[in-house]
Amino acid sequence: MSYTDQNSLAPCHPAGESRKPPLRVDFDRRLKLEFHGSKITSDGGLLAYRELDDALGLTDAAGDAFHDSRTGKNGWHGMTGLFRQSVFGRLGGYEDVNDAERLGRDPAIRWIVGGKAVERQAASTSQMGRFETELLASDANVEVLANMNGVWIDRVHDRRPPKMIILDMDSSVSPTHGEQEGTAYNGHFGCTCYHPLFLFNQFGGLERCSLRPGNVHSADHWEAVLKPVVVRYKGRKVRLYFRGDAAFASPKIYDYLEAEGFLYAIRLPMNQVLQESIAHLLTRPVGRPPNHVRRYYASFSYQAGSWDRKRRVVAKVEWHPGELVPRFGFIVTNLSRPAERVVTFYNQRGKAEQYIKEGKNAIKWTRLSCRKFRDNAVRLQLHALAYNLANFMRTLALPKEVEHWSLTTLREKLVKIGAKVVSHGRYVTFQLAEVAVPRSLFQKILNLIDDLRRRPVPA
C-alpha cells in the first residue's frame, strides 16, 4: 500500500491546522485523510475530569498554594494552567513533556488549561520542562506538592465524610535505565531502580508518597510518609486502622501507632519461638487428606527481645492437598476481633498492591527519566496527583453499570473519546463520538459530579 503526501514542506497553521493536501489510501480511493489538530481531539473525555476538578476545587487549590518565582511581567501561562497541563496530560497518557508541543494545540487540553490557552495554545515543551524541573523543584513547591494529595483527599472527605480510615503502606519498584541521581541496584527486585514508598486509604486514594534511592530498606523514611497523614486525621472523628507487610514489623511503628490510637495488623517475620508456639498445628493430621484446603488459626501473646511489652499475635496455618508441609504466617495486632477475622482484615491489604499496579499501568508513574533526583521526585508527585484525580472519578462519579471499571479502562473508554470542535459566536461545541461511552452514560457522570458541588446555604 502506498500513501501519497504532496507538498510535504507546506507550512502549518500556528494553531495546529495543516495546510497540506489530504493523504490518500489505495484500498479505496474515495477516502481522504485530513489532520485538524486544533479542531479535533482524541481526548474529549478529559473534559469530564475537568468538571470533577472544578466541582472539588482541586487544581485551583494547588495553583494558589504554589510559589511562582518568575519575575517577568509577560508570563503567558499562570501556575494553575501549567499545573493543569501537567496533571491532565498524564491522565491522557502523555507522561513526558516531550508531547507538550502537540498537546498544547489540542482543543481539549486548551480548554482544560483555560486562560490564554483557549484562544491560542497551551504551554510548549520548553515551558513545561522549566515548570516541572525549575518552578516545581524549588524547596517551597516540593513541600506543597508532597502535601497536595492530602489536601485533595480532605476536600473529598469534606463532601463524603468517612466513618473509618484504613491506611495501607507499601513500597514498590521504579526501574531506571540510565544514570539518574539516586538510582541503585536492589537485590530484592533484581534491577537498578528507585524504591518509592506509598500510603493508600481503603478507597484507593493515595494519601502520600515519597521517592527514595533504590537501595534503601522497604520501611525507610516511614515517618515522613505516615506522620503527616496522621496529623491530618486528628481533627476528624474517625476510627483509624493501619496495615503493613513484614517490612514494617518494627517496635517503633507499633509504639507510634498505639500512641496515636490506631488499630493495626502487621505481618510478623517467622522465627523459632513463634513456630514453637503453634507446633501443635504444624503436625500433619492423621488419615487421608481431603481435597480442599484445611485452615487453622491460633492467637497468643508474644514478646520479642526488642519489644518493651507483650503483644497479641495471630497465626494462620494452611494444609493444601498434595503438599507435605503446611503454609503458615503470623500477624502482630492490637485488634480484639477473632483470629480468623484478623487474618481476613489483613489480607485486604492486597488492594494496595493492586492500586500500585494501576498507577504503573494507567498513569505510568514509573516514568522517572530526569537526571536529577529532585526532578524525578516532582514527577512522581505529579503522577500521584493524576492518579488521585482518576481515582476520584472512579469512586465518586461512575454510575453503577460501570463502577467496576479500572483506571486503565477509564482511560481507554472515557478519556479517549474522539471529538470534533465547532465554534459559534458565543459557544464552542465538542461533538463527541458515541461508542464506548454513549450520551446517556456521560450525562449520568456529569450529574454525579454536579452532586459534589457545594450548594449555597438558604438564607
Summary of the structure (lengths in Angstrom):
residues: 459
radius of gyration: 26.2
end to end distance: 70.1
largest distance: 84.9
contacts: 1406
relative contact order: 0.13
helix: 40%
strand: 19%
